[in-house]
Amino acid sequence: MAKTNEIKRLNPKSADSKYIGFEPEWPTQPADEKRVSALANGFHWYNYHYGKKDAKDMLCHYLEHNGRTKDARTMRGIPDSQIRLTPAWVCRMTLLGLQLKDYEQASINEQLDEMLRAKQEIKRAQADVDADAAVARLTIQDHLREKVSECCGELEGMFDNFIDAGAKMSADFKPLMLIRGLNISPNMIGTVSRVWELRLAEFSEVLDGKDPQLVEGYSHLSKLQLRNCVKFCETVINDCNSYVQLKKVERKPRKAKPVSPEKKAAKFKICAEFVELKLKSLPAAQLVDKSEAWVYDTKKRKLIHIVADEYAKVFTVKNNSVIGFSKIETVQKTLRKPAETVKLVTAAGKPAARKIFKELTTTETAWNARGTENLVILRAW
């Protein structure tokens, strides 16, 4: 067991500390007749200030100080609901000097083993729900949190290996690869990084040397090793941020469901037939994904030349408007002899139709790109 003076005494920020005291320490052991009362006072102090999440941290700390790093990683993966408070408080008190009786130590070991087996028991129960209908099914959020807990445990193990190797920075320690391997949800990666942000703050405080107890607790590490610990924490935090960005890049864009031209142009208004000039309009769907078109406005006697934008390459229809057309090249001209000009444009090819339109002497005006009951679609390519 580690020496008591290496453990930093807890100092919860509470205005009630002056009434219920500070964390109990055990420089001397309580007499047998006062042992139950002394332990009860300790339980009361921890129960007042801390909950199951803190209890789990205390259990992990205890296991690590007793060389049970693998069990500590397993303990971090156990749901908070499976954590028992009493053995957690006892384990914490032993780190501050309390010596347990043989039967007490045996009881604590038994309860620790039961908690460590809890994770495997949950997995077995989920694999055979029909055999035990009383076992509640874990939700998606439970699975996500379990993965996060597993990731935190693996990172703790990586840090333990880092310390065992003399706290030397090496390319062998790759937090990003570990996180990617577990496929942690990007929305929950902040839970992982916050753990290491707190640890980074603690190591930074040790290097500042303003807290004697904290400095003494890490006196087994040199200044260089402490700086490497800071670098390790920064690496984990940076890798967490990089992982989130990688997942954004790797996320496949949602494939748009194809929409038919008829559906796109369903709301576009046209004149199906103009009897006066014996004109029949092409369907509005013919304006979808085209690069050039000729349209005649029967009411205003305007011939409209629609040209696609040079970047979009094609224009299309949205509701009752044409979009993706060039506002510079798309123009309309009034026809003095509509029957003759429309007939020539309808019969001509692309270059010839452009030439006919260019030779018209009426003024060019912009088109508002809106469909009306007066539009006849003559040609579209």
Order of alpha helices (4+ residues) and beta strands (2+ residues): alpha-alpha-alpha-alpha-alpha-alpha-alpha-alpha-alpha-alpha-alpha-alpha-beta-beta-beta-beta-beta-beta-beta-alpha-alpha-beta-beta
